[in-house]
Amino acid sequence: MKTDLTDTTASKINKALVKARRAIGTPAVGMVLTLVIVTDEENAYDALKAAGDASREHPSRTLVVIKRVSRSPRDRTQSRLDAEVRVGADAGTGETVVLRLHGEVVDHAQSVVLPLLLPDAPVVVWWPVNAPLDPANDPLGALAQRRVTDTYACEQPVKELAARADAYTPGDTDLSWTRITPWRSMLAAALDQVACQVQGVEVEGEEFNPSCELLAMWLADRLDVPVRRTRSAGPGLTAVRMDTDCGPIVLDRADGSLATLAIQGQPKRAVALKRRDTAELIAEELRRLDPDDTYASALRYGVERLKQENGGDAPAKGARNSGEREAVPAPVKSVAKGPAAEAAAEAPVKKAAAK
């Protein structure tokens, strides 16, 4: 069921939500959180579709904030709020309100969103594109317990990671970090199967892919070993090679869906490691509302520090099987680790590094 409201107010939107719920026979509110999506018209459809798919796991009230660009000075001084209320099959398992802001109200989006938040429920704000440099100090970000950005959608994603590190506040997270969860799980499980000391790591992937940088920084931070960052044609992350005193451990994914795990002395294994869509990523982020200390530690390791330890940007490989290897950088100094909870969360990796 859809209800269109033109030149409306937050009070009228709330009344429309109650009326729509009664019309479809579900007067009770069974949602667990409020998801605020801040986007533009171009990306609103994809963001709404991903949020609708994620709502099957996390029933929520989804508020989509679209800031419309006013073409003339007169339009910029006239405030107007248009809304589209969706419930039932048109909104997944929750409720959706699309808010289009015109004129001066664009600069006061938080005053429109605040009355529409579910009472006593956590708030998550997601910027699919054009995220602020400091999400926690953004007027909408200040309303939320969790703030989700995506550096992959930025024009210079690797440089954006440095800005995210400088402005990090507990509760911030990034979908580029969420994309590497299966890689981190697989690598930690592989290290837990051997009693070897890791001596060096190589992370191979696309040049302008922040997930590759985050995985390299996570490995450098947790293992305290030299990490090389090399480039490939993709898609995304393509391989991780860990050199140990018992032989190499290689996780290779050339096609973006099926990977091969090779451990010295063991048969090769095929593992599912497909590239996940946005709905799966946002659903994973909504499962936890506490600060992600592991992400914070990896982010603060620093892109520039990773480049310095590589001796600058590593050149792109001409072929994956060319056999050409780069010189291993000199060992780096020990890096201070995060709190005890973070160490416990990464126990498999720490265990292998300590052996």
FENTA-V979828 format. One record per residue. N is the residue number from 0. RES is the residue in three letters. SS is DSSP state (2 for helix, 1 for strand, 0 for the rest). Layout:
# FENTA-V979828
N|RES|SS + N|RES|SS
This chain:
# FENTA-V979828
0|MET|0 + 1|LYS|1 + 2|THR|1 + 3|ASP|1 + 4|LEU|1 + 5|THR|0 + 6|ASP|0 + 7|THR|0 + 8|THR|0 + 9|ALA|2 + 10|SER|2 + 11|LYS|2 + 12|ILE|2 + 13|ASN|2 + 14|LYS|2 + 15|ALA|2 + 16|LEU|2 + 17|VAL|2 + 18|LYS|2 + 19|ALA|2 + 20|ARG|2 + 21|ARG|2 + 22|ALA|2 + 23|ILE|0 + 24|GLY|0 + 25|THR|0 + 26|PRO|0 + 27|ALA|0 + 28|VAL|0 + 29|GLY|0 + 30|MET|0 + 31|VAL|0 + 32|LEU|1 + 33|THR|1 + 34|LEU|1 + 35|VAL|1 + 36|ILE|1 + 37|VAL|1 + 38|THR|1 + 39|ASP|0 + 40|GLU|2 + 41|GLU|2 + 42|ASN|2 + 43|ALA|2 + 44|TYR|2 + 45|ASP|2 + 46|ALA|2 + 47|LEU|2 + 48|LYS|2 + 49|ALA|2 + 50|ALA|2 + 51|GLY|2 + 52|ASP|2 + 53|ALA|2 + 54|SER|0 + 55|ARG|0 + 56|GLU|0 + 57|HIS|0 + 58|PRO|0 + 59|SER|1 + 60|ARG|1 + 61|THR|1 + 62|LEU|1 + 63|VAL|1 + 64|VAL|1 + 65|ILE|1 + 66|LYS|1 + 67|ARG|0 + 68|VAL|0 + 69|SER|0 + 70|ARG|0 + 71|SER|0 + 72|PRO|2 + 73|ARG|2 + 74|ASP|2 + 75|ARG|2 + 76|THR|2 + 77|GLN|0 + 78|SER|0 + 79|ARG|1 + 80|LEU|1 + 81|ASP|1 + 82|ALA|1 + 83|GLU|1 + 84|VAL|1 + 85|ARG|1 + 86|VAL|1 + 87|GLY|2 + 88|ALA|2 + 89|ASP|2 + 90|ALA|2 + 91|GLY|0 + 92|THR|0 + 93|GLY|0 + 94|GLU|1 + 95|THR|1 + 96|VAL|1 + 97|VAL|1 + 98|LEU|1 + 99|ARG|1 + 100|LEU|1 + 101|HIS|1 + 102|GLY|2 + 103|GLU|2 + 104|VAL|2 + 105|VAL|2 + 106|ASP|2 + 107|HIS|2 + 108|ALA|2 + 109|GLN|2 + 110|SER|2 + 111|VAL|2 + 112|VAL|2 + 113|LEU|2 + 114|PRO|2 + 115|LEU|2 + 116|LEU|0 + 117|LEU|0 + 118|PRO|0 + 119|ASP|0 + 120|ALA|0 + 121|PRO|1 + 122|VAL|1 + 123|VAL|1 + 124|VAL|1 + 125|TRP|1 + 126|TRP|0 + 127|PRO|0 + 128|VAL|0 + 129|ASN|0 + 130|ALA|0 + 131|PRO|0 + 132|LEU|0 + 133|ASP|0 + 134|PRO|2 + 135|ALA|2 + 136|ASN|2 + 137|ASP|0 + 138|PRO|0 + 139|LEU|0 + 140|GLY|2 + 141|ALA|2 + 142|LEU|2 + 143|ALA|0 + 144|GLN|0 + 145|ARG|1 + 146|ARG|1 + 147|VAL|1 + 148|THR|1 + 149|ASP|0 + 150|THR|2 + 151|TYR|2 + 152|ALA|2 + 153|CYS|0 + 154|GLU|0 + 155|GLN|0 + 156|PRO|2 + 157|VAL|2 + 158|LYS|2 + 159|GLU|2 + 160|LEU|2 + 161|ALA|2 + 162|ALA|2 + 163|ARG|2 + 164|ALA|2 + 165|ASP|2 + 166|ALA|0 + 167|TYR|0 + 168|THR|0 + 169|PRO|0 + 170|GLY|0 + 171|ASP|1 + 172|THR|1 + 173|ASP|1 + 174|LEU|2 + 175|SER|2 + 176|TRP|2 + 177|THR|2 + 178|ARG|0 + 179|ILE|0 + 180|THR|2 + 181|PRO|2 + 182|TRP|2 + 183|ARG|2 + 184|SER|2 + 185|MET|2 + 186|LEU|2 + 187|ALA|2 + 188|ALA|2 + 189|ALA|2 + 190|LEU|2 + 191|ASP|0 + 192|GLN|0 + 193|VAL|0 + 194|ALA|0 + 195|CYS|0 + 196|GLN|0 + 197|VAL|1 + 198|GLN|1 + 199|GLY|1 + 200|VAL|1 + 201|GLU|1 + 202|VAL|1 + 203|GLU|1 + 204|GLY|1 + 205|GLU|0 + 206|GLU|0 + 207|PHE|0 + 208|ASN|0 + 209|PRO|2 + 210|SER|2 + 211|CYS|2 + 212|GLU|2 + 213|LEU|2 + 214|LEU|2 + 215|ALA|2 + 216|MET|2 + 217|TRP|2 + 218|LEU|2 + 219|ALA|2 + 220|ASP|2 + 221|ARG|2 + 222|LEU|2 + 223|ASP|0 + 224|VAL|0 + 225|PRO|1 + 226|VAL|1 + 227|ARG|1 + 228|ARG|1 + 229|THR|1 + 230|ARG|1 + 231|SER|0 + 232|ALA|0 + 233|GLY|0 + 234|PRO|0 + 235|GLY|0 + 236|LEU|1 + 237|THR|1 + 238|ALA|1 + 239|VAL|1 + 240|ARG|1 + 241|MET|1 + 242|ASP|1 + 243|THR|1 + 244|ASP|0 + 245|CYS|0 + 246|GLY|1 + 247|PRO|1 + 248|ILE|1 + 249|VAL|1 + 250|LEU|1 + 251|ASP|1 + 252|ARG|0 + 253|ALA|0 + 254|ASP|0 + 255|GLY|0 + 256|SER|0 + 257|LEU|1 + 258|ALA|1 + 259|THR|1 + 260|LEU|1 + 261|ALA|1 + 262|ILE|1 + 263|GLN|0 + 264|GLY|0 + 265|GLN|0 + 266|PRO|0 + 267|LYS|0 + 268|ARG|1 + 269|ALA|1 + 270|VAL|1 + 271|ALA|1 + 272|LEU|0 + 273|LYS|0 + 274|ARG|0 + 275|ARG|0 + 276|ASP|0 + 277|THR|2 + 278|ALA|2 + 279|GLU|2 + 280|LEU|2 + 281|ILE|2 + 282|ALA|2 + 283|GLU|2 + 284|GLU|2 + 285|LEU|0 + 286|ARG|0 + 287|ARG|0 + 288|LEU|0 + 289|ASP|0 + 290|PRO|0 + 291|ASP|0 + 292|ASP|2 + 293|THR|2 + 294|TYR|2 + 295|ALA|2 + 296|SER|2 + 297|ALA|2 + 298|LEU|2 + 299|ARG|2 + 300|TYR|2 + 301|GLY|0 + 302|VAL|2 + 303|GLU|2 + 304|ARG|2 + 305|LEU|2 + 306|LYS|2 + 307|GLN|2 + 308|GLU|2 + 309|ASN|0 + 310|GLY|0 + 311|GLY|0 + 312|ASP|0 + 313|ALA|0 + 314|PRO|0 + 315|ALA|1 + 316|LYS|0 + 317|GLY|0 + 318|ALA|0 + 319|ARG|0 + 320|ASN|0 + 321|SER|0 + 322|GLY|0 + 323|GLU|0 + 324|ARG|0 + 325|GLU|0 + 326|ALA|0 + 327|VAL|0 + 328|PRO|0 + 329|ALA|0 + 330|PRO|0 + 331|VAL|0 + 332|LYS|0 + 333|SER|0 + 334|VAL|0 + 335|ALA|0 + 336|LYS|0 + 337|GLY|0 + 338|PRO|0 + 339|ALA|2 + 340|ALA|2 + 341|GLU|2 + 342|ALA|2 + 343|ALA|2 + 344|ALA|2 + 345|GLU|0 + 346|ALA|2 + 347|PRO|2 + 348|VAL|2 + 349|LYS|2 + 350|LYS|2 + 351|ALA|2 + 352|ALA|2 + 353|ALA|2 + 354|LYS|0
